[in-house]
Amino acid sequence: MGTFAQFTPNAAGAPDEPIPEPEVEGASCETAIVLEKGSIETYTFYEGQEYLYFEFTASSDSMFVVTGAESQNSEPFVGLIAYEVYLKDDCESLTQIYNESVDDSTMHYFEMTDLTEEESYLLVLRRDLNEDLPEVTFSMLIEDIYYNCPQNYNSPCGELIKNHEFNYFGTTFGSMSPFQVICDWRVHDGTPQIKGLGIPQAFAYMYMERSWFVDLEAIETSVNITPGDYILSLDVAATGTNPPPDELRVIGRNNTTNTEQIIYAIQGNTIQPSTTTNPRTFQTKAICFSPTQTFDELIIEPYNSQSNTAYCDVYVNNVSLRNISLDAGADVTLNGCSDEKTIGPDCVLPGVSYSWSPTKGLSDPNIPNPTISGAQSGTYTLTMTSACTTITDQINVNFSGVDEVIPDGQTSTWLQNIHGNTLSSNTIQGKKFLVQGEFIIDSELYINWCEFIMAEGAKITIAGGGDLDFHGGNSTTRAIIRSCQPDKFWDGIYVSGSAGGHADFRSHTVIRNSINGIVFEDGSFGHVGNVKFVNNGTSVTFKNYSSMHYMQNGLNAMPLNIQSCEFSTNSYFTDEFGYLPTYAVKVINFHLDPNNSHMQPLLVKWNTFNGTGGGLYIENSNVVVQSNGFHGFYKTGPNLPGNPSRSDLAIRIKGSQTVSGSKGLTINSNTFNNCYFGIEAEDNFIYRIKSNTFNGSLALLSETGPGTNFLKMSNNFSDADPSTTQNQIENNTIKNVEK
């Protein structure tokens, strides 16, 4: 071994400086420099020096050496041609185990996989004697090839593979990370590389070439797979330089029984090339599988058929293996209508689908972690579906800030038992309730200055003998029925006479953000007075009245009426629906028995109809429209909330009435201000239109059509006896119109 310690002049002749004597550190086996694992240090080849000697103790059976420039700004380290490694008892007893040539690159990586732990070794770096041998300082690191994961490394969300993202490196060398300094991943075949300029971009690179012999690279890791259901996923990309292999295989291996099974074979023609810039672009491939045997190792390797002799390569990242399980997450509480919470599992599996039910209040019911907001309360179920199985789990959503949450399908009898007045159990006052779905009023119920917050799509049904009296106290103690959020909408209130339902809505009441408002039908007794309607698709509907269903405990007061109410909308309505409502009030098929002296037409009186809230629609009905104000019915002009199409017609009448005189159709003493069209009538037989005032001045200024109209009629007929005066159009005042 003494001959290894000799120095010779370089090819250019004798060096300017004396050749180092053998006693200089690193100049011989006897003066070998002691290497410490894991420490990057700088060393020097002196001018003319061919060999540099190091000594180290193996800390594992597999270690690597990497050499490179002294720093990022230094001259490249070139000229190295070989690594030699000797098992060392002493300098007179050396056994060579490696003599590896290296190419003349700026960074050199050398693996030693046949070491014996705790044995001493001599490492010799050799330069080319036939080339110039200038003085050069370089950096070097010796380290275990395979790192155990650090103690603080946590596999997230039940991940069975340690470091599935390739994001832990033991150390960095200059600006690069040494290949394969990564916890719990090992070489299975060849010399696969963990690449990437930084931790977030690290990924594995492997290739396969089948020519005279099979040359491939593969990686493996220890894992404990027992029979059960699993999700396996990995990110893959073709390099774009070479084609991908025919398949990229994920193999489970049992080293005890020496058996293997292909778990997943990704077809090469489905692997898309990555971009060449950092970070690389990958596709996620996922599979559900249910092994019936045990594996202790996972192998990832490229595979080519015998007919494919091309050089093929592939990138791999994010190799994940998890048991299929589901925890829908923690219960949440919404603190009022403006609150918002994120729900769902902390751990999301790849390659599966998620869906929530019910969907109300969710930003997206088909993602694992939606946000929930609004008037929501109750149990939400998360369903996770994979190719192997379907699993469900539930969370509870609570809503604070109300006196009671009324679940879907609950009744007024139930609510009275909880919140009824001590002196009168059928009276509830001063309370706030959240209605989740359908609230059924099936009893006599007096609601005084209460607030009902309606979940999106919720409704109130009055039937089964239900009789509701709903009103506020004064301007500061109003009775309110509204949505939880101003841009969300609930269904409506349905009062069915044939099902025994009746309702009165009285003073200081506000009804807001419903789709259908209050719907009276089939002979129910209903009175609506002094109610403010805001942002409703339709505010009040009376329909299908040919006879009355009398209340057992009520006054059965006639006439039915809509009186002293106000109808309007604002921008929230147009934001949601993109238009303004056409009709605030609809009366359809309201024609009671004319021979019954107690039966009277529906009375629509002293109301304010704003153009934004919609007008009045009458079809085949007996109605008295008296002393109402219709304001701002025009399609364009100033002060519009957004730019939807608004109604330019105050009253539309369609179809015949069944009786004459005061029990027919009367439009009397109404005021129309700034309306493009006042009244449009079609197919009417009996009508009285008198003493109305129509002023179309603003419409004249703002519209560009053929002109404003107070009355437009088509297919209207007088009574069969022309001598009668049942059909009347008289004493109307018309100003600022073109027709």
ZAMARGU-4260 file (C-alpha; in steps of 0.2 Angstrom, whole numbers, plus 5000, padded with zeros to 4 digits):
<rodrens>
0) 5000/5000/5000 | 5015/5011/5002 | 5016/5014/4983 | 4999/5023/4984 | 5007/5036/4995
5) 5019/5042/4981 | 5017/5059/4972 | 5023/5062/4954 | 5025/5078/4945 | 5011/5083/4933
10) 5013/5081/4914 | 5019/5099/4912 | 5034/5095/4922 | 5040/5098/4940 | 5028/5108/4951
15) 5033/5126/4956 | 5030/5120/4974 | 5039/5105/4982 | 5028/5089/4981 | 5020/5086/4999
20) 5029/5074/5009 | 5020/5058/5014 | 5017/5064/5032 | 5006/5078/5026 | 4987/5074/5031
25) 4979/5064/5017 | 4995/5060/5008 | 4995/5042/5013 | 4986/5028/5022 | 4995/5032/5038
30) 4990/5050/5037 | 4972/5047/5030 | 4959/5061/5035 | 4946/5055/5046 | 4928/5057/5039
35) 4913/5061/5050 | 4897/5055/5043 | 4884/5069/5039 | 4897/5083/5039 | 4901/5093/5023
40) 4919/5098/5024 | 4932/5105/5012 | 4948/5096/5007 | 4962/5100/4995 | 4971/5091/4981
45) 4988/5100/4980 | 4997/5103/4964 | 5003/5086/4956 | 4994/5076/4969 | 4986/5060/4962
50) 4979/5052/4977 | 4970/5058/4993 | 4967/5046/5007 | 4952/5046/5019 | 4947/5034/5034
55) 4929/5031/5040 | 4919/5019/5050 | 4904/5012/5042 | 4888/5017/5051 | 4877/5006/5040
60) 4879/4993/5027 | 4875/5006/5013 | 4883/5023/5012 | 4887/5036/4999 | 4900/5048/4995
65) 4897/5064/4985 | 4910/5077/4980 | 4908/5094/4972 | 4914/5112/4970 | 4919/5120/4986
70) 4904/5132/4985 | 4891/5138/4972 | 4903/5152/4967 | 4919/5141/4966 | 4927/5134/4950
75) 4920/5116/4946 | 4928/5101/4954 | 4935/5092/4939 | 4949/5079/4936 | 4943/5065/4948
80) 4943/5048/4939 | 4940/5035/4952 | 4935/5030/4970 | 4944/5016/4978 | 4938/5008/4994
85) 4947/4996/5005 | 4942/4986/5021 | 4956/4991/5033 | 4963/4981/5048 | 4978/4992/5047
90) 4988/5000/5032 | 4998/4984/5029 | 4982/4974/5028 | 4970/4981/5016 | 4956/4972/5005
95) 4950/4981/4990 | 4931/4980/4989 | 4928/4995/4976 | 4937/5002/4962 | 4924/5013/4953
100) 4928/5024/4938 | 4918/5041/4938 | 4915/5053/4923 | 4923/5070/4924 | 4907/5079/4929
105) 4906/5094/4942 | 4897/5083/4955 | 4901/5065/4959 | 4890/5052/4968 | 4897/5035/4973
110) 4887/5021/4982 | 4894/5008/4994 | 4881/4995/4997 | 4893/4980/5003 | 4899/4988/5019
115) 4900/4980/5036 | 4893/4991/5050 | 4906/4997/5062 | 4921/4991/5051 | 4935/5003/5046
120) 4937/5008/5028 | 4950/5017/5018 | 4943/5028/5004 | 4955/5034/4991 | 4951/5048/4978
125) 4961/5046/4962 | 4965/5059/4949 | 4971/5056/4931 | 4990/5056/4931 | 4990/5059/4912
130) 4982/5076/4914 | 4986/5092/4923 | 4985/5090/4942 | 4982/5108/4948 | 4978/5112/4966
135) 4960/5112/4969 | 4949/5113/4985 | 4932/5104/4985 | 4918/5098/4996 | 4914/5081/5001
140) 4900/5072/5011 | 4899/5054/5017 | 4882/5048/5023 | 4871/5033/5025 | 4862/5030/5009
145) 4845/5027/5017 | 4839/5038/5031 | 4827/5032/5044 | 4813/5045/5045 | 4817/5057/5059
150) 4808/5055/5076 | 4797/5070/5073 | 4792/5064/5056 | 4773/5060/5056 | 4764/5051/5042
155) 4748/5061/5040 | 4730/5054/5039 | 4734/5036/5042 | 4747/5036/5028 | 4756/5019/5028
160) 4771/5024/5018 | 4784/5035/5027 | 4788/5050/5017 | 4776/5047/5003 | 4779/5064/4996
165) 4798/5062/4995 | 4800/5078/5005 | 4813/5074/5018 | 4831/5075/5014 | 4845/5072/5027
170) 4856/5086/5021 | 4859/5096/5006 | 4875/5097/4997 | 4878/5114/4989 | 4863/5119/4979
175) 4858/5100/4976 | 4852/5086/4987 | 4861/5070/4986 | 4852/5057/4977 | 4842/5045/4988
180) 4845/5053/5004 | 4827/5050/5008 | 4819/5042/5023 | 4813/5024/5021 | 4815/5022/5002
185) 4828/5010/4995 | 4835/5005/4978 | 4826/4990/4972 | 4835/4989/4955 | 4848/5000/4947
190) 4852/5017/4953 | 4836/5027/4954 | 4837/5045/4958 | 4827/5057/4969 | 4828/5073/4960
195) 4823/5091/4963 | 4831/5107/4966 | 4821/5109/4983 | 4811/5099/4995 | 4794/5104/4987
200) 4799/5098/4970 | 4808/5082/4974 | 4802/5067/4964 | 4809/5050/4959 | 4816/5046/4942
205) 4817/5029/4935 | 4820/5021/4918 | 4820/5004/4909 | 4829/4999/4893 | 4828/4981/4886
210) 4842/4978/4873 | 4855/4964/4875 | 4850/4964/4893 | 4837/4972/4904 | 4843/4988/4912
215) 4830/4996/4924 | 4829/5006/4940 | 4816/5004/4953 | 4813/5009/4971 | 4805/5000/4986
220) 4800/5004/5004 | 4794/4994/5019 | 4776/4994/5022 | 4763/4983/5032 | 4749/4978/5021
225) 4737/4965/5029 | 4720/4959/5021 | 4708/4974/5020 | 4703/4989/5009 | 4716/5001/5004
230) 4718/5016/4993 | 4734/5017/4983 | 4738/5033/4973 | 4754/5040/4965 | 4758/5055/4954
235) 4766/5051/4938 | 4773/5060/4923 | 4783/5056/4907 | 4799/5066/4905 | 4795/5072/4888
240) 4812/5068/4882 | 4809/5049/4881 | 4793/5039/4880 | 4786/5032/4896 | 4787/5013/4899
245) 4774/5001/4893 | 4768/5000/4911 | 4773/5007/4928 | 4770/4994/4941 | 4766/4994/4959
250) 4770/4977/4967 | 4767/4970/4984 | 4780/4959/4990 | 4781/4946/5005 | 4799/4943/5009
255) 4795/4929/5021 | 4786/4919/5008 | 4796/4926/4993 | 4780/4930/4984 | 4775/4946/4974
260) 4758/4952/4967 | 4755/4967/4955 | 4744/4979/4964 | 4743/4992/4951 | 4749/4993/4933
265) 4748/5011/4925 | 4748/5010/4906 | 4761/5020/4899 | 4750/5028/4885 | 4740/5036/4899
270) 4755/5045/4907 | 4756/5063/4901 | 4773/5072/4899 | 4777/5085/4913 | 4782/5103/4909
275) 4800/5105/4909 | 4800/5119/4922 | 4799/5118/4941 | 4788/5113/4948 | 4784/5098/4937
280) 4767/5094/4932 | 4760/5077/4937 | 4744/5067/4935 | 4737/5057/4950 | 4733/5039/4947
285) 4723/5030/4961 | 4716/5013/4964 | 4706/5004/4977 | 4712/4986/4981 | 4708/4973/4994
290) 4722/4961/4996 | 4719/4944/5004 | 4737/4941/5009 | 4751/4950/5018 | 4764/4961/5011
295) 4779/4969/5019 | 4787/4979/5005 | 4780/4990/4991 | 4790/4991/4974 | 4788/5003/4960
300) 4796/4999/4944 | 4794/5002/4925 | 4791/4988/4914 | 4793/4985/4895 | 4788/4971/4885
305) 4801/4961/4875 | 4796/4970/4859 | 4800/4987/4866 | 4818/4991/4866 | 4817/5009/4868
310) 4825/5019/4882 | 4809/5024/4893 | 4809/5034/4908 | 4796/5041/4920 | 4794/5053/4935
315) 4785/5047/4951 | 4779/5057/4966 | 4767/5056/4981 | 4766/5038/4983 | 4752/5036/4995
320) 4744/5020/5003 | 4730/5022/5016 | 4717/5011/5024 | 4700/5016/5018 | 4691/5024/5032
325) 4680/5039/5035 | 4678/5052/5049 | 4667/5066/5043 | 4675/5078/5056 | 4669/5087/5071
330) 4652/5094/5074 | 4650/5113/5071 | 4639/5127/5078 | 4634/5141/5067 | 4633/5157/5077
335) 4619/5166/5068 | 4615/5169/5050 | 4631/5177/5045 | 4642/5163/5052 | 4651/5151/5040
340) 4660/5135/5045 | 4671/5123/5035 | 4665/5105/5038 | 4672/5088/5033 | 4686/5076/5036
345) 4704/5081/5041 | 4710/5067/5030 | 4704/5066/5012 | 4708/5050/5002 | 4713/5051/4984
350) 4704/5042/4970 | 4687/5042/4979 | 4671/5053/4978 | 4663/5063/4992 | 4645/5069/4993
355) 4635/5077/5007 | 4616/5076/5011 | 4606/5086/5014 | 4614/5099/5002 | 4606/5115/5010
360) 4618/5128/5015 | 4633/5120/5007 | 4645/5129/4996 | 4647/5112/4986 | 4640/5096/4992
365) 4651/5085/4981 | 4668/5090/4989 | 4674/5083/5006 | 4676/5100/5014 | 4663/5112/5009
370) 4658/5128/5019 | 4641/5128/5028 | 4632/5144/5031 | 4614/5151/5034 | 4599/5143/5043
375) 4606/5126/5045 | 4604/5114/5059 | 4603/5095/5060 | 4613/5080/5055 | 4623/5080/5039
380) 4629/5064/5031 | 4645/5062/5021 | 4646/5047/5009 | 4663/5042/5003 | 4663/5030/4987
385) 4677/5020/4981 | 4679/5006/4969 | 4680/4994/4984 | 4666/5001/4996 | 4655/5015/5001
390) 4656/5022/5018 | 4646/5035/5027 | 4648/5046/5043 | 4639/5060/5051 | 4641/5076/5059
395) 4629/5087/5069 | 4627/5105/5064 | 4619/5117/5077 | 4612/5134/5075 | 4613/5146/5090
400) 4604/5162/5093 | 4586/5156/5092 | 4574/5150/5105 | 4570/5134/5096 | 4575/5124/5080
405) 4560/5117/5071 | 4565/5101/5062 | 4558/5097/5045 | 4540/5089/5047 | 4537/5096/5065
410) 4520/5103/5070 | 4513/5117/5079 | 4506/5106/5093 | 4524/5101/5097 | 4530/5119/5097
415) 4515/5125/5108 | 4520/5112/5121 | 4537/5119/5122 | 4534/5138/5120 | 4516/5141/5123
420) 4510/5155/5135 | 4507/5148/5153 | 4490/5156/5153 | 4486/5151/5135 | 4496/5137/5127
425) 4490/5141/5110 | 4499/5158/5111 | 4517/5161/5108 | 4525/5178/5109 | 4542/5186/5108
430) 4551/5171/5102 | 4563/5167/5088 | 4563/5151/5078 | 4573/5143/5065 | 4562/5132/5052
435) 4573/5119/5044 | 4561/5111/5032 | 4542/5110/5032 | 4533/5117/5048 | 4515/5111/5049
440) 4502/5121/5058 | 4489/5109/5063 | 4481/5118/5078 | 4474/5135/5083 | 4490/5146/5085
445) 4492/5164/5089 | 4510/5170/5085 | 4513/5187/5092 | 4528/5198/5088 | 4539/5182/5084
450) 4552/5180/5071 | 4553/5165/5060 | 4570/5162/5051 | 4567/5151/5036 | 4581/5139/5030
455) 4583/5139/5011 | 4568/5130/5003 | 4559/5129/5020 | 4540/5132/5020 | 4525/5133/5032
460) 4509/5122/5028 | 4493/5126/5037 | 4481/5111/5036 | 4473/5098/5047 | 4462/5110/5056
465) 4476/5123/5058 | 4471/5141/5061 | 4485/5154/5062 | 4484/5172/5068 | 4501/5180/5065
470) 4505/5198/5069 | 4517/5210/5077 | 4515/5222/5091 | 4521/5239/5085 | 4534/5246/5073
475) 4548/5240/5085 | 4541/5223/5090 | 4537/5217/5072 | 4532/5199/5067 | 4544/5193/5054
480) 4546/5178/5042 | 4562/5179/5033 | 4577/5170/5026 | 4592/5168/5036 | 4603/5176/5023
485) 4597/5191/5012 | 4602/5182/4996 | 4594/5166/5000 | 4576/5161/4998 | 4563/5150/5006
490) 4548/5143/4998 | 4532/5150/5005 | 4516/5148/5016 | 4502/5137/5010 | 4485/5138/5017
495) 4473/5125/5011 | 4454/5126/5015 | 4450/5109/5009 | 4463/5102/5021 | 4456/5113/5035
500) 4468/5127/5035 | 4465/5146/5038 | 4476/5160/5042 | 4476/5179/5046 | 4492/5190/5044
505) 4490/5207/5052 | 4498/5223/5057 | 4517/5226/5059 | 4521/5210/5050 | 4536/5208/5037
510) 4537/5194/5025 | 4554/5194/5016 | 4563/5183/5003 | 4550/5170/4999 | 4548/5162/4982
515) 4529/5160/4983 | 4524/5171/4998 | 4507/5167/5005 | 4496/5155/4995 | 4477/5153/5000
520) 4468/5140/4991 | 4452/5129/4990 | 4441/5140/5001 | 4452/5144/5016 | 4448/5159/5026
525) 4462/5172/5024 | 4465/5190/5028 | 4481/5199/5025 | 4482/5217/5032 | 4496/5229/5036
530) 4510/5217/5030 | 4525/5223/5022 | 4532/5211/5008 | 4550/5213/5002 | 4559/5202/4990
535) 4546/5190/4986 | 4544/5181/4969 | 4525/5182/4972 | 4519/5190/4988 | 4500/5184/4990
540) 4490/5171/4979 | 4471/5167/4981 | 4466/5153/4969 | 4453/5140/4966 | 4439/5147/4977
545) 4421/5141/4972 | 4415/5138/4990 | 4422/5141/5008 | 4427/5129/5021 | 4422/5136/5037
550) 4433/5137/5053 | 4426/5128/5068 | 4434/5141/5080 | 4435/5157/5070 | 4424/5171/5065
555) 4423/5166/5047 | 4424/5184/5042 | 4420/5190/5025 | 4426/5197/5013 | 4443/5189/5011
560) 4455/5203/5009 | 4472/5210/5005 | 4473/5227/5013 | 4485/5241/5018 | 4500/5231/5012
565) 4516/5236/5003 | 4525/5226/4989 | 4543/5230/4984 | 4560/5221/4980 | 4578/5226/4980
570) 4594/5221/4973 | 4596/5204/4982 | 4581/5198/4972 | 4588/5202/4956 | 4605/5196/4961
575) 4598/5179/4964 | 4585/5178/4950 | 4591/5191/4937 | 4574/5199/4935 | 4560/5208/4945
580) 4544/5199/4950 | 4530/5202/4937 | 4515/5201/4950 | 4515/5204/4968 | 4497/5197/4970
585) 4488/5184/4959 | 4470/5180/4960 | 4465/5165/4950 | 4448/5156/4949 | 4441/5166/4963
590) 4422/5165/4960 | 4411/5161/4975 | 4392/5157/4974 | 4383/5173/4969 | 4367/5167/4976
595) 4374/5166/4993 | 4372/5183/5002 | 4387/5180/5013 | 4399/5177/4998 | 4409/5193/4992
600) 4422/5196/4980 | 4440/5197/4986 | 4444/5214/4992 | 4461/5222/4987 | 4461/5239/4995
605) 4473/5253/5001 | 4489/5243/4996 | 4505/5251/4988 | 4511/5242/4973 | 4529/5247/4968
610) 4535/5243/4951 | 4550/5233/4958 | 4538/5222/4968 | 4526/5217/4954 | 4508/5221/4950
615) 4491/5213/4951 | 4486/5198/4941 | 4467/5193/4940 | 4461/5178/4930 | 4443/5171/4930
620) 4440/5180/4947 | 4428/5191/4956 | 4438/5205/4964 | 4436/5223/4970 | 4452/5233/4967
625) 4449/5249/4977 | 4460/5264/4983 | 4477/5256/4979 | 4492/5265/4973 | 4502/5258/4958
630) 4519/5267/4957 | 4534/5265/4945 | 4528/5252/4932 | 4540/5255/4918 | 4554/5244/4911
635) 4568/5257/4911 | 4573/5273/4920 | 4581/5279/4935 | 4583/5271/4952 | 4583/5253/4946
640) 4591/5240/4957 | 4602/5232/4944 | 4596/5231/4926 | 4583/5217/4925 | 4567/5218/4915
645) 4554/5225/4927 | 4535/5225/4925 | 4528/5239/4915 | 4510/5234/4918 | 4501/5238/4934
650) 4485/5227/4932 | 4482/5212/4920 | 4465/5205/4919 | 4461/5189/4910 | 4445/5179/4908
655) 4427/5181/4912 | 4419/5185/4929 | 4404/5175/4934 | 4393/5188/4942 | 4388/5206/4938
660) 4387/5222/4948 | 4396/5223/4964 | 4400/5205/4964 | 4409/5205/4948 | 4426/5214/4944
665) 4427/5232/4950 | 4443/5243/4948 | 4438/5259/4958 | 4447/5274/4965 | 4465/5268/4961
670) 4480/5279/4958 | 4493/5275/4944 | 4508/5286/4945 | 4523/5284/4933 | 4516/5269/4925
675) 4518/5264/4906 | 4503/5253/4906 | 4489/5254/4919 | 4476/5241/4915 | 4476/5227/4902
680) 4460/5217/4900 | 4457/5202/4889 | 4442/5191/4887 | 4431/5200/4900 | 4412/5200/4901
685) 4408/5210/4916 | 4418/5224/4923 | 4417/5241/4931 | 4432/5253/4929 | 4429/5270/4937
690) 4435/5285/4947 | 4454/5280/4944 | 4468/5292/4942 | 4482/5289/4929 | 4497/5300/4928
695) 4510/5293/4915 | 4522/5308/4916 | 4538/5299/4922 | 4535/5285/4910 | 4533/5297/4895
700) 4550/5304/4899 | 4559/5287/4902 | 4551/5275/4889 | 4555/5275/4871 | 4540/5264/4865
705) 4524/5269/4856 | 4517/5278/4872 | 4509/5275/4888 | 4492/5268/4890 | 4479/5269/4904
710) 4468/5255/4898 | 4471/5242/4884 | 4456/5230/4881 | 4454/5215/4869 | 4440/5203/4867
715) 4429/5211/4880 | 4410/5210/4879 | 4396/5219/4887 | 4382/5210/4896 | 4369/5200/4886
720) 4356/5214/4889 | 4363/5230/4881 | 4351/5240/4891 | 4359/5237/4907 | 4374/5247/4914
725) 4384/5233/4922 | 4399/5236/4911 | 4406/5253/4916 | 4421/5264/4911 | 4418/5281/4919
730) 4425/5296/4929 | 4443/5291/4926 | 4456/5305/4926 | 4470/5302/4914 | 4486/5314/4913
735) 4502/5314/4903 | 4498/5299/4891 | 4499/5297/4873 | 4484/5285/4872
</rodrens>
